[in-house]
C-alpha cells in the first residue's frame, strides 16, 4: 500500500494547506453524490422487491424513478464520484508522506471497488428498461408467438440480471464507502501510523463503523429530501395525484426519522475520535452541523403537519450545508492530528529544495577563500617564508592582472621551479579555485 510514495513530491507548507483545502472540496462533492447514489439504490431495491411481492404498480414505478433519478448520465458517476475519490487519495498520499500510514492505498482500493459498483448500478438501470421493453413485447397480442417465446426467454434472464446487479451494486458501493470511511478516520490517528496492524485498525474499528453509519444515515435522509424536491418540481409526477401523495408521504416520513437519528451518530463519531484530533474548531463545526440537522427535522415535521412540501428545495440546501460542516469537522481533525507530520514534511521540503538547487546550480553558495587557504594551502605555502613550496611574494607578481591563469594553475598544477616539488592537485571546484585566487591576490597586494 506504499506504492503511492514513489509518485509523491515533497511539498512546502503553503502547498500542504492548499492540498487540505482541495481535499475538503473533493469531500464536499463526493459525499452528497455517493450519498444520493446509495440512498436511491437502497430505496429502489426495497420498492422493487415490494412490487414483486404485492404486484403494486406504484411501487414498481417508484423503484424505476429512483434509479433513474441518480443515474442521469455516466459522466456524473466518474466526475462527481471517482475523480473526487482519487483526488482525496493523492492528497492523503502527499499529506502523509514519510509517515508509513497506508490510508491513501486503501482509498485507491475503495476507488477500484467503487468502479465495480458503478458498473453493476448501471447494469441494474438498463435491465429495468430492458425488462419493460421485453414485457411489452410478450404482452402484445399482435406479435407472433415465436417472437413472444424468445422475448419471454430473454425477459426471464433480464429479471435475474436485474435482481443480482442491484444487490451486487449496493453491496460493492457500501464496501467502497466503508473502506473510504476507515481510511479517512485513520488519517486522523497518528498514534497508529506505525502500529503495523493497518488492516485491523482501518476495517475493524469503532471509528470506521461510526463514520460509515453517519454517511449511510446522511445518504438516506438526503435522498428522501431530494425525492421530495424532484417529485415536487416534476409535472409528470404531480399529474398523478395518488402516486404523488405516495412519494410525498414516503419522503417526508423517512426524512423525519433519519433527521432525528442522525444527530446521535454525529455526536458518537466525535466521541470516538482520537484525542490528538480534537480541537475547539472541531466542536464548533459539530455544533453547527447538529443545529442544521435539527432544523431539517423541524422542516420535515412542519411539512407533515401541514401536508405541504413548500420547503422541499430548502431541505436539499440544508443537507448540503450539513455536509459542509461535517467536512469541516474532518478538515479540523486532520489539521490538528497532523501538526507534527506537517512540520516534518516542511523540513523535508527545505532539504529537498536545497539539494535540488545545488544539483542544478541554482543555489548561491558562499565560498570563503581564506578558509580554503587555511585548510589546504598554508601547510606548504606562506607569503614571506619558504616551506615545502615557494613563498607567494615570489610567485604572485607574475599573476597580477592575470587571475584566470592563476585559477587554471590551481585547478591543474604543473612543476615550474626545479628547486621545489610539483604541487599536488587539491581537487578544488572552479568556484573554490577562483575564491582562493581572489584571496591570494588581494592579500598579496596588502
Buried (B, 14 or more C-beta within 10 A) or exposed (E): BEEBBEEBEBBBEEBBEEBBEBBBBBBBBBBBBBBBBBBBBBBBBBBBBBBBEEEBEBBBBBBBBBBBBBBEEEEBBBEBBBBBBBBBBBBBBBBBBEBBBBBBBBBBBBBEBBBBBBBBBBBBBBBBEBBBEBBEBBEEEEEEEEEBEBBEEBBEEBBEBBBBBBBBBBEBBBBBBBBBBBBBBBBBBBEBBEEEEBEEBBBEBEBBBBBBBBBBBBBBBBBBBBBBBBBBEEEEBBEEEEBBEBBBEBBBEBBBBBBBBBBEBBBBBBEBBBEBBBBEBBEBBBEBBBBBBEBBBEBBBEBBEEEEBEBBBBBBEBBBBBBBBBBBBBBBBBBBBBEEBBEBBBEBBEEBBEEEEEEEEEEEEEBEBBEBBEEBBEEBBBEEEEEEBBBBEEBBEEBEEEBEEBBBBBBEBEEEEEEBEEBEEBEBEEEBBBBBBBBBBEBBEE
